[in-house]
Amino acid sequence: MNILKFESKIVDLRTLKSINKASIKKDYNRNLEWKVFQMGLMKSMNDRKDVAWRGIKTCVILSPCMIHEHKGGVKCEPHVRCEVFTDGCLPAMITLDVPQEMFVSLTEAA
């Protein structure tokens, strides 16, 4: 599968959780510790006045960094390595490996 557009995508947390489960199922290297991610994001958003926690409807941006073709040091099917952009709500750079077909199906961020 070839990605024609390599644009950032916007996803709600319900979709992100589904993507994360697919990443874990495929044994990709980069995925989220879901409860830690969700609780950290919720706490940070609730502490800020300029963002709003909306539960599973809360949105983040998946910004593609590269096409990646390894897991555990072994060549595998191409997938998209993305940064999960939380508008600074979480301090660390968070990366997630996303199956290509899932990435392509997501809505582009405006």
Helices and strands as residue ranges (DSSP letters): E 9-12, H 13-25, H 34-47, G 55-57, E 59-71, E 74-85, E 95-99, H 100-105, E 107-108
